[in-house]
């Protein structure tokens, strides 16, 4: 089962990807996490991507395609995987087809721009890749990651001015990918809710209706 989660930055696709990943024991692959790991490690990839990530612009296709192609060859992808944050352009979507990657379903989490700005100002992240929100998805202990007990922080690209730039880029270059997968008959749309549990229920129902998961209880 190979699934793509689409949606604007802050729409909650990463949270949903993590939940489906845990349910079916297949990896959730986040290009954002892969890029931030490369930046932290100071690799050549990280150095070339850093300025794009910090400004909210898209990292060049050839860079992202390269790391995704390498990641999908890992053993843990043998039984399926979830892509979060890729593809983000039509060229990236086409690249997946050219690589012979079979995508079973593309799930688009829809949230208004105003709600996105509000959400992202309250988002907190851990270096392990876990993401929280101070109001809608708080950690068990304020400011501390549930997974590894590390201190949470706010990313530079969650600042309002950067969020607005990221949304502009999303509407111009990423939103049209919905048409790409709709034309392939593989798109399902979920209206993101304020409460994570409600979005999770709708997401599982949408995937179930597509024939991949049992209906939510």
C-alpha positions in Angstrom: 0.0 0.0 0.0 1.7 3.2 -1.2 -0.1 6.4 -0.2 0.7 10.1 -0.7 -0.6 12.8 1.7 -1.2 16.2 0.0 -2.1 19.5 1.6 -0.8 22.9 2.4 1.9 23.3 5.0 0.3 23.0 8.4 -2.8 21.2 7.1 -2.0 18.2 9.3 -0.9 15.7 6.7 2.2 14.7 8.7 0.1 13.8 11.7 -2.2 11.7 9.6 0.7 10.0 7.8 2.2 9.1 11.2 -1.0 7.6 12.4 -1.5 5.5 9.3 2.1 4.5 9.4 1.7 3.2 13.0 -1.5 1.4 12.1 -0.1 -0.5 9.2 3.6 -0.7 10.2 4.8 1.0 7.0 7.2 4.0 7.0 6.0 7.6 6.8 8.6 9.3 4.7 8.7 13.1 5.1 10.9 15.1 2.7 10.9 17.9 5.3 12.4 15.6 7.9 15.0 14.2 5.4 16.0 17.7 4.4 16.3 19.0 7.9 18.4 16.0 8.9 20.7 16.8 6.0 20.9 20.5 7.0 21.7 19.6 10.6 24.4 17.1 9.4 26.0 19.7 7.2 26.0 17.5 4.1 26.3 18.9 0.6 22.6 18.2 0.1 21.8 20.1 3.4 24.0 23.1 2.4 22.3 23.4 -1.0 18.8 23.0 0.5 19.1 25.2 3.6 18.4 28.6 2.0 15.3 27.2 0.3 13.9 25.6 3.4 14.5 28.7 5.6 12.8 31.0 3.1 9.8 28.8 2.5 10.7 28.2 -1.2 10.6 24.8 -2.8 13.9 22.9 -2.9 14.9 22.1 -6.5 13.2 19.0 -8.0 16.5 17.2 -8.8 17.6 17.4 -5.1 14.4 16.2 -3.7 13.9 13.5 -6.3 17.3 12.2 -5.6 16.8 11.7 -1.8 13.3 10.2 -2.3 14.6 7.7 -4.9 17.4 6.6 -2.5 15.0 6.3 0.5 12.5 4.1 -1.4 15.2 1.5 -1.9 15.4 0.9 1.9 14.2 -2.5 3.2 11.5 -1.0 5.3 9.7 0.2 2.1 9.2 -3.3 0.8 5.6 -3.7 2.0 4.6 -0.1 1.3 5.1 3.4 2.5 3.5 6.8 2.9 4.9 10.0 1.3 4.5 13.2 3.2 5.6 16.4 1.4 6.4 14.7 -1.9 5.6 15.2 -4.7 5.3 19.0 -4.5 5.4 19.8 -8.3 4.1 18.3 -11.4 7.7 17.4 -12.4 8.1 15.4 -9.1 4.8 13.6 -9.7 5.9 12.6 -13.1 9.3 11.6 -11.8 7.5 9.0 -9.5 5.8 7.5 -12.6 9.1 7.5 -14.5 10.7 5.6 -11.5 8.1 2.9 -11.8 6.6 3.8 -8.5 2.9 2.7 -8.1 0.9 5.1 -6.0 -2.4 3.5 -4.7 -4.0 6.6 -3.3 -3.4 10.4 -2.9 -5.1 11.9 0.2 -5.5 15.7 0.1 -6.1 17.3 3.5 -8.0 20.6 2.9 -7.7 23.6 5.3 -8.3 27.3 4.7 -5.3 29.7 4.5 -6.5 31.6 7.6 -6.7 28.4 9.6 -3.2 27.4 8.3 -1.6 30.6 9.6 -3.3 30.2 13.0 -2.3 26.5 13.3 1.4 27.0 12.3 2.0 29.8 14.8 1.2 27.2 17.5 3.1 24.3 16.1 6.1 22.9 18.0 8.5 20.2 16.7 11.1 17.8 17.9 14.4 16.9 16.3 13.1 13.3 16.0 10.5 14.5 13.5 7.4 14.5 15.9 5.1 17.5 15.5 2.6 19.0 18.0 0.3 22.0 18.4 0.0 23.9 21.7 -3.8 23.9 21.4 -5.0 21.1 19.0 -2.4 18.4 19.6 -0.3 19.2 22.7 2.4 16.9 24.1 1.7 15.1 27.4 4.2 17.4 29.1 4.3 21.1 28.0 7.3 21.7 25.7 8.5 18.1 25.9 8.4 15.5 23.1 6.3 12.4 24.0 8.6 10.1 22.0 12.1 11.0 23.2 11.6 13.6 26.0 13.5 16.2 24.0 12.7 19.9 24.3 10.3 21.1 21.6 10.9 24.3 19.5 9.2 26.5 16.9 10.7 26.3 13.4 11.8 29.4 11.6 9.5 28.5 8.7 6.5 28.6 11.0 6.7 32.4 11.4 3.7 34.2 9.8 5.6 35.9 7.0 7.2 32.7 5.9 3.9 30.8 6.2 2.3 33.2 3.8 5.1 32.7 1.3 4.9 28.9 1.7 1.1 29.1 1.0 1.7 31.2 -2.1 4.1 28.6 -3.4 1.7 25.8 -2.5 -1.2 27.3 -4.4 1.0 28.0 -7.4 2.9 24.8 -7.8 1.6 22.1 -5.5 -2.2 22.4 -5.4 -2.4 21.5 -9.2 -1.0 18.1 -8.4 -4.5 17.2 -7.1 -5.6 17.3 -10.7 -2.8 15.0 -11.7 -3.9 12.3 -9.3 -7.6 13.0 -9.8 -7.1 12.3 -13.5 -5.5 9.0 -12.5 -8.6 8.2 -10.4 -6.5 8.1 -7.2 -7.5 11.3 -5.3 -9.6 11.5 -2.2 -10.3 14.7 -0.3 -10.6 15.2 3.5 -11.7 18.5 5.1 -9.3 19.1 7.9 -11.0 19.7 11.3 -9.8 21.7 14.3 -9.5 18.6 16.4 -6.9 16.0 15.2 -9.2 13.1 16.3 -11.9 14.4 13.9 -9.5 14.7 11.0 -8.2 11.3 11.8 -11.7 9.8 11.6 -12.5 11.4 8.3 -9.1 10.4 6.9 -9.6 6.7 7.8 -13.2 6.8 6.4 -11.9 8.3 3.1 -9.2 5.6 2.8 -11.7 2.9 3.7 -14.1 4.1 1.1 -11.3 3.8 -1.4 -11.0 0.1 -0.4 -7.7 0.2 1.6 -8.7 0.4 5.3 -11.5 -0.8 7.5 -14.1 1.9 8.3 -13.4 4.0 11.4 -15.3 2.9 14.5 
